[in-house]
């Protein structure tokens, strides 16, 4: 313990013998750690926004359909509403929200133009907290209920059809008998969403859709979200067990592009951390080696006074560990301050349209993840110290030889 106290005191004092050199290492480490943590928080916020947008765009965390519906969606592959064991599971404590829907290919016609769309029959009350449509009405009003008589159009679609609130449009689709179903609706509201959503979907009441298509009480599927997404795989297995004749899929299967983007963002974070660490480690090792070459005679004197090479090695490693730790602390504080400063959201501004096309929202919400900050900091500290071990050991072993050579010159 006495030796540890001695080399700790020496290590701390040696750090400040050359404040400029120590400051350079602190700046390199702190900027590296700040960039790692800040970029990670922002990229994770983008990934979370992208996932949330995908789940709210009528996907949910999972869906239940009749077999074959996903391959060929239409009223021919409808199913009865949930009942029995399936209904009991959906009404269980694990499920946050679930909603039945009718979703089929259709065409909408105004006085000027006809456009292909997906007709979605919903119960507005059940969609609240599950999909975007419950809060997306931009002008006019939302649907009255499952048996409401109006229709919701996207702003872009309304512009394309040269129609608006209060005007009538005609919906056309195939009914359950294989014939053409056609019905007029009054536009009661326009919704706001990403461009590809505004142009693609129209919404009417669930009961109106069933009546128009001659489906009785049948639906084409159920969407649900759980209270804890970590339980999704187990819950999917449970649903498949109670409804073996149904096609139960999670969002990963329904939205493979969103899954790939999430995996890509995670991989990009790892690559970024590696790149920053490599650059940072070069600065740490080069500064340490410069310091050691300047202190050869000092270290030789310590050996001559009886300090063993391994203790000299421990002292220099401790110096490295302390300066890296201080740099990490500064970097963590800077990153935490930045994340907390933007906790109310980062508006992407002119980049918002591009972000929406990629599936993310206009505003990103960086989150201060203490566990992640601690893990990355500990990893950087351990790797930063480890990067200097071999060069330090080689220099320390050559201290007497170097000192003699310098003395002769």
C-alpha positions as CSV (number, residue, x, y, z in Angstrom):
1,X,0.0,0.0,0.0
2,X,2.9,2.4,0.8
3,X,4.4,1.8,-2.7
4,X,1.0,2.3,-4.3
5,X,0.5,5.6,-2.5
6,X,4.0,6.7,-3.5
7,X,3.6,5.9,-7.2
8,X,0.1,7.4,-7.2
9,X,1.5,10.7,-5.8
10,X,4.3,10.7,-8.3
11,X,2.0,9.9,-11.2
12,X,-0.4,12.7,-10.3
13,X,2.4,15.3,-9.9
14,X,4.0,14.2,-13.2
15,X,0.8,14.9,-15.0
16,X,1.0,18.6,-14.2
17,X,4.8,19.0,-14.7
18,X,4.0,19.7,-18.4
19,X,0.5,21.2,-18.5
20,X,0.6,21.7,-22.2
21,X,1.2,18.1,-23.0
22,X,-1.4,16.9,-20.5
23,X,-3.8,19.4,-21.9
24,X,-3.4,18.1,-25.4
25,X,-4.2,14.5,-24.3
26,X,-7.2,15.8,-22.3
27,X,-8.5,17.7,-25.4
28,X,-8.0,14.6,-27.7
29,X,-9.7,12.2,-25.3
30,X,-12.6,14.6,-24.3
31,X,-13.4,15.5,-27.9
32,X,-13.3,11.8,-28.9
33,X,-15.6,10.7,-26.0
34,X,-17.9,13.7,-26.6
35,X,-18.3,12.8,-30.3
36,X,-18.9,9.1,-29.5
37,X,-21.6,9.7,-26.9
38,X,-23.3,12.7,-28.7
39,X,-23.3,11.0,-32.1
40,X,-24.6,7.8,-30.5
41,X,-27.4,9.6,-28.8
42,X,-28.5,11.4,-31.9
43,X,-28.3,8.3,-34.1
44,X,-30.3,6.3,-31.6
45,X,-32.9,9.2,-31.5
46,X,-33.1,9.0,-35.2
47,X,-33.5,5.2,-35.1
48,X,-36.1,5.4,-32.4
49,X,-38.0,8.0,-34.4
50,X,-37.9,5.9,-37.5
51,X,-39.1,2.8,-35.6
52,X,-41.9,4.8,-33.8
53,X,-43.1,6.2,-37.2
54,X,-43.1,2.8,-38.7
55,X,-45.1,1.3,-35.8
56,X,-47.6,4.2,-35.9
57,X,-48.1,4.0,-39.7
58,X,-50.7,1.3,-39.3
59,X,-48.2,-1.5,-38.4
60,X,-48.2,-1.6,-34.6
61,X,-45.8,-4.0,-32.9
62,X,-47.5,-6.9,-34.5
63,X,-50.6,-8.0,-36.5
64,X,-52.9,-10.9,-36.9
65,X,-54.4,-11.9,-40.3
66,X,-56.1,-14.7,-42.0
67,X,-53.5,-17.0,-43.8
68,X,-52.7,-15.7,-47.2
69,X,-53.9,-12.1,-46.6
70,X,-50.4,-10.6,-46.6
71,X,-49.6,-12.2,-50.0
72,X,-52.9,-11.2,-51.6
73,X,-54.8,-8.6,-49.5
74,X,-58.5,-8.5,-50.1
75,X,-61.9,-9.3,-48.6
76,X,-61.6,-12.9,-49.8
77,X,-59.1,-13.4,-47.1
78,X,-61.0,-11.8,-44.2
79,X,-61.5,-13.4,-40.8
80,X,-64.0,-13.1,-37.9
81,X,-63.3,-10.6,-35.2
82,X,-61.2,-12.0,-32.3
83,X,-63.0,-14.2,-29.9
84,X,-62.4,-16.9,-27.3
85,X,-58.7,-17.5,-26.4
86,X,-57.4,-15.0,-29.0
87,X,-59.6,-12.3,-27.5
88,X,-58.6,-13.2,-24.0
89,X,-54.9,-12.8,-24.9
90,X,-55.5,-9.5,-26.7
91,X,-57.4,-8.2,-23.7
92,X,-54.7,-9.3,-21.3
93,X,-52.4,-7.1,-19.3
94,X,-49.5,-7.4,-21.7
95,X,-51.3,-5.6,-24.5
96,X,-51.4,-1.8,-24.4
97,X,-53.7,-1.3,-27.3
98,X,-55.3,-3.4,-30.1
99,X,-57.6,-2.5,-32.9
100,X,-59.5,-4.4,-35.6
101,X,-59.3,-3.1,-39.2
102,X,-60.5,-3.6,-42.7
103,X,-57.8,-2.8,-45.2
104,X,-58.2,-3.5,-48.9
105,X,-57.0,-2.1,-52.3
106,X,-59.4,0.5,-53.7
107,X,-59.7,3.5,-55.9
108,X,-61.0,6.9,-55.0
109,X,-62.6,9.1,-57.6
110,X,-63.3,12.9,-57.4
111,X,-65.0,15.0,-60.1
112,X,-61.6,15.4,-61.8
113,X,-59.4,12.4,-61.2
114,X,-59.2,8.7,-60.0
115,X,-56.4,7.5,-57.9
116,X,-55.4,4.0,-56.5
117,X,-55.3,3.8,-52.7
118,X,-55.6,1.5,-49.7
119,X,-59.0,1.7,-48.1
120,X,-58.7,1.4,-44.3
121,X,-61.8,0.9,-42.2
122,X,-61.1,1.8,-38.5
123,X,-62.7,2.4,-35.2
124,X,-61.2,5.8,-34.3
125,X,-61.5,5.2,-30.5
126,X,-59.5,2.0,-30.7
127,X,-56.8,3.7,-32.9
128,X,-55.9,6.2,-30.2
129,X,-52.4,5.4,-28.9
130,X,-51.9,2.8,-31.6
131,X,-51.7,4.6,-35.0
132,X,-51.0,8.1,-36.2
133,X,-54.5,8.7,-37.6
134,X,-56.0,9.4,-34.2
135,X,-54.0,12.7,-33.9
136,X,-53.2,13.5,-37.5
137,X,-56.2,15.5,-38.6
138,X,-54.8,18.7,-40.1
139,X,-58.0,20.3,-41.3
140,X,-61.7,19.6,-40.7
141,X,-62.5,16.9,-38.2
142,X,-61.9,13.2,-37.6
143,X,-64.3,10.3,-38.1
144,X,-67.3,10.2,-35.8
145,X,-66.9,6.6,-35.0
146,X,-66.9,3.1,-36.5
147,X,-70.2,3.9,-38.2
148,X,-69.3,7.4,-39.3
149,X,-70.3,8.5,-42.8
150,X,-67.4,10.7,-43.7
151,X,-64.0,10.0,-45.2
152,X,-60.5,11.2,-44.3
153,X,-58.0,12.0,-47.1
154,X,-54.4,12.9,-46.9
155,X,-53.5,16.5,-47.8
156,X,-51.4,15.4,-50.8
157,X,-54.1,13.1,-52.1
158,X,-56.8,15.8,-51.8
159,X,-54.6,18.2,-53.8
160,X,-54.0,15.5,-56.4
161,X,-57.8,14.9,-56.7
162,X,-58.6,18.6,-56.7
163,X,-61.0,18.1,-53.8
164,X,-61.3,19.3,-50.2
165,X,-63.4,19.3,-47.1
166,X,-67.1,19.2,-47.7
167,X,-66.9,17.7,-51.2
168,X,-67.8,14.2,-52.2
169,X,-65.7,11.4,-53.5
170,X,-66.5,7.9,-54.6
171,X,-64.7,4.8,-53.3
172,X,-64.5,1.7,-55.4
173,X,-63.3,-1.8,-54.4
174,X,-64.0,-5.5,-54.8
175,X,-66.7,-6.8,-52.5
176,X,-67.0,-10.2,-50.8
177,X,-69.0,-11.6,-53.7
178,X,-66.3,-10.7,-56.2
179,X,-68.3,-7.8,-57.7
180,X,-67.6,-4.1,-57.6
181,X,-68.5,-2.2,-54.5
182,X,-69.0,1.5,-54.9
183,X,-70.1,4.2,-52.5
184,X,-69.9,8.0,-52.1
185,X,-68.5,9.7,-49.1
186,X,-68.2,13.3,-47.9
187,X,-64.7,14.5,-47.1
188,X,-64.9,15.5,-43.4
189,X,-61.1,16.0,-42.8
190,X,-57.6,16.0,-44.2
191,X,-54.8,14.3,-42.3
192,X,-51.1,15.2,-42.2
193,X,-48.4,12.4,-42.5
194,X,-45.3,11.6,-44.4
195,X,-45.9,12.2,-48.2
196,X,-46.1,8.5,-49.1
197,X,-48.8,8.0,-46.4
198,X,-50.8,11.0,-47.4
199,X,-50.9,9.8,-51.0
200,X,-51.7,6.2,-50.3
201,X,-54.4,5.8,-47.6
202,X,-58.0,6.8,-47.1
203,X,-59.9,6.2,-43.9
204,X,-63.6,5.5,-43.2
205,X,-65.4,4.0,-40.3
206,X,-65.0,0.2,-39.7
207,X,-68.7,-0.5,-39.9
208,X,-69.1,1.5,-43.1
209,X,-66.3,-0.4,-44.7
210,X,-67.8,-3.8,-43.7
211,X,-71.2,-2.7,-45.0
212,X,-69.8,-1.4,-48.3
213,X,-67.7,-4.5,-49.0
214,X,-70.5,-7.0,-47.8
215,X,-68.2,-8.5,-45.1
216,X,-70.8,-8.7,-42.3
217,X,-68.7,-8.5,-39.1
218,X,-65.5,-9.8,-40.6
219,X,-62.3,-7.9,-40.6
220,X,-59.0,-8.3,-42.5
221,X,-56.7,-8.0,-39.5
222,X,-55.8,-6.9,-36.0
223,X,-53.0,-4.6,-35.0
224,X,-51.6,-4.5,-31.5
225,X,-48.9,-2.9,-29.3
226,X,-47.5,-4.2,-26.1
227,X,-46.7,-2.3,-22.9
228,X,-43.1,-3.7,-23.1
229,X,-41.6,-4.4,-26.6
230,X,-39.0,-6.7,-25.0
231,X,-41.8,-9.2,-24.5
232,X,-42.8,-9.2,-28.2
233,X,-41.2,-12.5,-29.3
234,X,-42.8,-14.4,-26.4
235,X,-46.2,-12.7,-27.0
236,X,-46.1,-13.6,-30.7
237,X,-45.5,-17.2,-29.7
238,X,-48.4,-17.1,-27.4
239,X,-50.7,-15.7,-30.1
240,X,-49.7,-18.4,-32.5
241,X,-50.4,-21.0,-29.8
242,X,-54.0,-19.8,-29.2
243,X,-54.7,-19.0,-32.9
244,X,-52.9,-21.7,-34.9
245,X,-55.0,-21.0,-38.0
246,X,-54.1,-17.3,-38.2
247,X,-51.0,-15.6,-39.6
248,X,-49.3,-13.7,-36.7
249,X,-46.4,-11.5,-37.5
250,X,-44.2,-9.0,-35.7
251,X,-43.2,-5.6,-37.0
252,X,-39.7,-7.1,-38.0
253,X,-41.4,-9.2,-40.6
254,X,-44.0,-6.6,-41.7
255,X,-41.4,-3.9,-41.9
256,X,-38.1,-5.5,-43.0
257,X,-36.7,-2.1,-44.2
258,X,-37.3,-0.6,-40.8
259,X,-35.6,-3.6,-39.2
260,X,-32.6,-3.2,-41.6
261,X,-32.3,0.5,-40.9
262,X,-32.3,-0.2,-37.1
263,X,-29.6,-2.8,-37.5
264,X,-27.6,-0.5,-39.8
265,X,-27.7,2.4,-37.3
266,X,-26.5,0.0,-34.6
267,X,-23.6,-1.1,-36.8
268,X,-22.8,2.4,-37.7
269,X,-22.5,3.4,-34.1
270,X,-20.1,0.6,-33.5
271,X,-18.0,1.6,-36.5
272,X,-18.0,5.2,-35.4
273,X,-16.8,4.2,-31.9
274,X,-14.0,2.1,-33.4
275,X,-12.9,4.9,-35.8
276,X,-12.9,7.6,-33.0
277,X,-11.1,5.3,-30.6
278,X,-8.3,4.5,-33.1
279,X,-7.7,8.1,-33.8
280,X,-7.8,8.9,-30.1
281,X,-5.4,6.1,-29.2
282,X,-2.8,7.4,-31.7
283,X,-2.8,10.7,-29.9
284,X,-2.6,9.1,-26.4
285,X,0.2,6.7,-27.3
286,X,2.3,9.3,-29.2
287,X,2.0,11.8,-26.4
288,X,3.0,9.1,-23.8
289,X,6.0,8.0,-25.9
290,X,7.1,11.6,-26.3
291,X,6.8,12.1,-22.6
292,X,8.8,9.0,-21.8
293,X,11.6,9.8,-24.2
294,X,12.0,13.2,-22.5
295,X,12.1,11.6,-19.1
296,X,14.6,8.8,-19.7
297,X,17.2,10.2,-17.3
298,X,14.6,10.8,-14.6
299,X,13.3,7.2,-14.9
300,X,16.9,5.9,-14.9
301,X,17.6,7.9,-11.7
302,X,14.6,6.3,-10.1
303,X,15.9,2.9,-11.0
304,X,19.4,3.8,-9.7
305,X,17.7,4.8,-6.4
306,X,16.2,1.3,-6.1
307,X,12.7,1.7,-7.7
308,X,12.1,-1.5,-9.6
309,X,11.2,-1.4,-13.3
310,X,7.8,-2.9,-12.7
311,X,7.0,-0.1,-10.3
312,X,8.2,2.5,-12.8
313,X,6.0,0.7,-15.3
314,X,3.1,0.9,-12.9
315,X,3.7,4.6,-12.3
316,X,3.7,5.4,-16.0
317,X,0.6,3.3,-16.6
318,X,-1.1,5.1,-13.7
319,X,-0.3,8.4,-15.3
320,X,-1.9,7.2,-18.6
321,X,-4.9,5.9,-16.7
322,X,-5.4,9.2,-14.8
323,X,-5.1,11.4,-17.9
324,X,-7.5,9.2,-19.9
325,X,-10.0,9.1,-17.0
326,X,-9.9,12.9,-16.7
327,X,-10.4,13.3,-20.5
328,X,-13.3,10.9,-20.4
329,X,-15.0,12.7,-17.5
330,X,-14.8,16.0,-19.4
331,X,-16.1,14.4,-22.6
332,X,-19.0,12.7,-20.7
333,X,-20.0,16.0,-19.0
334,X,-19.9,17.8,-22.4
335,X,-22.0,15.1,-24.1
336,X,-24.5,14.9,-21.2
337,X,-24.9,18.7,-21.3
338,X,-25.6,18.7,-25.0
339,X,-28.1,15.8,-24.8
340,X,-29.9,17.5,-21.9
341,X,-29.9,20.8,-23.8
342,X,-31.8,19.1,-26.6
343,X,-34.1,16.9,-24.5
344,X,-37.1,18.8,-25.8
345,X,-36.2,17.8,-29.3
346,X,-34.0,18.7,-32.3
347,X,-36.0,20.1,-35.2
348,X,-34.4,18.9,-38.4
349,X,-35.7,22.0,-40.2
350,X,-34.9,21.9,-43.9
351,X,-33.8,18.3,-43.6
352,X,-37.2,17.2,-42.3
353,X,-38.7,16.2,-45.7
354,X,-35.7,13.9,-46.4
355,X,-36.0,12.5,-42.9
356,X,-39.7,11.8,-43.4
357,X,-39.0,10.0,-46.7
358,X,-36.6,7.8,-44.7
359,X,-39.3,7.0,-42.2
360,X,-38.2,9.3,-39.3
361,X,-40.0,12.2,-37.8
362,X,-39.2,15.9,-38.1
363,X,-38.1,16.2,-34.5
364,X,-35.6,13.9,-32.8
365,X,-35.5,13.4,-29.1
366,X,-32.0,12.5,-27.8
367,X,-32.0,10.6,-24.6
368,X,-29.5,10.5,-21.8
369,X,-28.8,6.8,-21.3
370,X,-26.7,6.6,-18.1
371,X,-26.0,2.9,-18.5
372,X,-24.8,3.4,-22.1
373,X,-22.7,6.4,-21.2
374,X,-21.0,4.4,-18.4
375,X,-20.4,1.4,-20.6
376,X,-18.8,3.4,-23.5
377,X,-16.7,5.4,-21.0
378,X,-15.5,2.2,-19.3
379,X,-14.7,0.6,-22.6
380,X,-12.8,3.7,-23.8
381,X,-10.8,3.9,-20.6
382,X,-9.9,0.2,-20.6
383,X,-8.9,0.3,-24.2
384,X,-7.1,3.6,-23.9
385,X,-4.9,2.3,-21.0
386,X,-4.4,-1.0,-22.8
387,X,-3.2,0.7,-26.0
388,X,-0.2,2.2,-24.2
389,X,0.9,-0.9,-22.2
390,X,3.2,-2.5,-24.8
391,X,5.0,0.8,-25.9
392,X,5.4,1.8,-22.2
393,X,6.8,-1.6,-21.2
394,X,9.3,-1.5,-24.1
395,X,10.5,2.0,-23.2
396,X,10.8,1.3,-19.5
397,X,12.9,-1.8,-20.2
398,X,15.3,0.3,-22.3
399,X,15.6,3.1,-19.8
400,X,19.1,2.2,-18.5
401,X,20.5,1.7,-22.1
402,X,18.9,4.9,-23.3
403,X,20.3,6.9,-20.4
404,X,23.8,5.6,-20.9
405,X,23.7,6.4,-24.7
406,X,22.5,9.9,-24.0
407,X,25.1,10.4,-21.4
408,X,27.8,9.4,-23.9
409,X,26.6,11.9,-26.5
